């Protein structure tokens, strides 16, 4: 594929509510190893943990509309629900779910987790204002067990706690019904049950499913594999 004629834009939605990977930041805007130019947007700063799903989805649509060209939306964790709700724009060519929620119409991330609680479900505690925190002394075993403890220290003390009600917001019109999907399962995920990830992957009829022996924080522990899957989605939907 010739990068002189094919320059698809990839817009990762990096929406990690409980963890921001130090030193990672957005995926770099660079020319990929296969000659595909990635144009990445870091959307983390545009989301607030108290916003309802509809607001996050609308902000995502506005960001996508600013991209002059095709877009591949990438969602991690709750970000999967956001791209599911927001990915209906004409220039969105594909969705990539990285250990992410992919709710159906009338379904919420909270409903998915409550139906089949993940291993670390009891390590999430609400404060007096309804924000959900992962207990600091349980953070490593809950979310980043495949990282060295010193790597996740910053994540634990700077976690972005969401309001619990955010997880109760239902998706209205899932974009995966009309867009091609790539899905990545983390088999050691303790924040979303791996069986739920597999179930969501099956029902979105994905072009490809990849299972990796990784925690929920696979963006940090296996970033290369994440980028490979995004690049595949970009290549196969270019044109």
N, C-alpha and C positions, 0 to 999 in steps of 0.2 A: 504493500500500500504506500502510495507516494504522498509524503507530507506537503508537497507543493500544491496538491489539489484537494487533499482531505485534511481539514483542520477542525474536527469536532470539538465542542466545548463541553467539558465535564464540570458540573457544579456540585461538589460534595456538600451535603448538609451534615455538618459535624455537630450533632446535638447530643452531647453527652452530659446528662443532667448531673450525675454524681461525680464525674471525673473528667478533669482536663489534663491531658497527658503532657507533662513538662518536657520542653525541648522538641515536641513534635509539631505543634501548630497545625496550620492547614497543609494539605498535600501540596508540594511545591509546584509552581507553574514552570514546567520544564518540558523538554522534548523527551518522550518516553523512549525506551530502548528499542521499540519496534517502529520508530519514525512517526509516532502520533503525538501531536502537540496537545498537551493538557492545559486547559485554561480553568484554574480552580478558584472557587470563591469560598472563603471561610465565613460561614453564616452564624457562628456561635454568638458573636456580639450583638446580633439583632434579635435574640430571643431572651425573654425574661421568664424565670421559673414560675411566676404567678399567672402567666398568660394562659388562656384556654387554648385548646387545640385549634379552634377556628382562627384565632388571631395569629398563631404560629404559621398556619397554612397560608393565610392571606399574605403575610410578610414574605413567605417563601415565593409565592406567585409573583409578587412585585419584584423580587430579586431576579427571578427567572426571566421576566419580561424585559429586564435591562440587558440581557445577554443577546447579542446579535448573532444568532446561529443556533445549532442544535445543542441540547443540554441532556446530560445524564445526571439524574438526581440520585444521591447516595445518602442513605439514612442508617444511623446506628442507634440501637436501643429505642427510646421514645421517638427519635427522629424518623424511624420507619413509619410510625403513624402519621407524622407530619407529611412526608413525601407521598404516602398513600392518599391523603386528603388533597394535597396540593399539586399532584403530578398530572393533572388533566389538561395542561396547556399544550397547544399544537407543537411547540418547539421542544417539548420534553420527549425524547426518543426512547428512554429506558429508565428503569428504576433498579438500583442496586441496594439490597438490604444486607447489612452487616450485623449479624446477631441482633436483629431488629424486629419490632412489632410490625405486623402486616394485617391489621384488623379488617374484617368485612363490614359491610354496611350495618349500622346499628350495634356495632361491637366496639368496645374500648380496650385499651391496654390493661387497665385494672381488672376487667372481667376475665381477660385471658390469664393473667397471673393468679387470680383468686381461684379459678377453676382447677389449676394445676400448679400449686405454689412451688416456686423454685427453692433450691436448697438453702439459700440465704434469706429467704422471705422474712424470717423472724428477727433478722439483724437490722431491719429497717425500722426506725422509731420516729414517730411524729413529735414535733415540739408543740408548745402551747399555741402557736399560730397556725398549726396544720401543715408545716413544712416537714418533708420526709428526709431524714438523715440516716446514712449508714453509720452505725456505731463505730467510732474511730478504732476501738480495740478489736473490731471484727472486720475492718475494711479489707485487709489483705486476704483473709480467707473467704470473704464474700465476693470480691470483685476482681482482684488482681493476683490471684494465687500463683500464676505462672510468671510473675515478675519478682525480681529481688526486692526484699522489704524496703531497702533504701530508695528504690525507684518509685515506689508508690506513696512515700511519705508526704510529698507535696500534694498529691491527689487527695489523700485522706483529709488534710487540713484545709484544703481549698475547694472541697466539693460544693457543687451547685445544687442545693436542695430544692426540689420542686414542691409546689403545693399539692397535697394529696388529691384534691379534686380534679387536677389536670388529667390524671390517669382514668377518671371516670367519663371523660368526654368521648362520645361516639363518633366514629367515622361515618360520613354520610354517603359518599360516592367513591368507592375505592378505585384509584387509578390503575391498579394492577389488573383490573378486568379488561383494560384497553391498551395497556402498554406492556412491552416485553420486560421481564424481570430476571435478574440474577440474584441468588440468595446464598449467603454464607452462614453456616451453622457452626457454633462453638460447642463442641461436645462436653466441655467442662464448665459451661456457663452456669453460674449459680444465682443470676439475677433474672433471667428468663429461662424457664425449663427447656432443656434441649429437645425434649419431645414436642413441646409447643412450637419451637422453631421448625422442627421437621414437619409438623402438621401445617403450619402456615406456609412453609415452602411448597408443600404438595398442592395446596389449594390455589396458589397463585400461578400454577402451571409454568414454572420457570424455564428459561432457556438452559440454565445450568444451576446445579446445587453443589456446593463444595462444603465438606465437613472437615474441620480442623480440630486437633487436640489443643484447645485454647480456652482461656477464661473469657469473661464478658469484655475484658479490656484488650481484646485482640488487636485493636488499632495500635496499641503500644507493643504487644508481645510478638505480633506477626504482621507488621505493617506491609512487608513486601508482598505477602499473599493477598492482602486487601487491595493493594494497588494493581496487582495482576488481574484480579477479577474486574475491577473498574475498567482497566484498559481493554479487556475482552469485550465488555459491554459497549464501550465506545467504538471499537473496531467494527463490531457486528451490526451496529445501527448507524454507521456513518453513511452519508450519501443522501 
